[in-house]
Amino acid sequence: MGLFKDAPPSEHPDYTQLRFMAAGSPSWWKRNRHKVLAVAGLLTGFWLAGHHDTTAGSCSPAATASDAR
């Protein structure tokens, strides 16, 4: 694998006493962020839908000459 194939691999003296930590439990935000973002998205959607004017328009038809009698 290397340049000197006759020397067996040995442990590095500085890295033999490393202690690896186990991953901790995820925070509240990491466990529930999909729920929070879903609720925020729904509320934003309902708010935007409530502010959208769906009326077709309130224009009255133009008066014609026959209606003017």
LINCOR-V831399 format. One line per field, one symbol per residue. burial: b if it has 16 or more other C-alpha atoms within 10 Angstrom, else e. A space follows every 50 residues. Layout:
# LINCOR-V831399
burial->???
This chain:
# LINCOR-V831399
burial->eeeeeeeeeeeeeeeeeeeeeeeeeeeeeeeeeeeeeeeeeeeeeeeeee eeeeeeeeeeeeeeeeeee
